[in-house]
Amino acid sequence: MEEILICILIILAGLFSVAASYFNWDWYFNNYRARFLVKIIGRKGARIFYTVFGLFLVGMAVAILLGS
């Protein structure tokens, strides 16, 4: 039960990351953690990174759920 809850939270975090990238939320990319990545690879690159990262999180959580 605990594993399912953790996987659902990871899926939600991944979907949130994808949504922030898709809608290009300023408050998300002006965060001090994201600002570093934006400075290095640019806004478009950071959006691509966070989209891929979010999809990776969703995929890993789904794989864990289906594997157990």
Summary of the structure (lengths in Angstrom):
residues: 68
radius of gyration: 13.4
end to end distance: 10.9
largest distance: 40.4
contacts: 182
relative contact order: 0.21
helix: 91%
strand: 0%
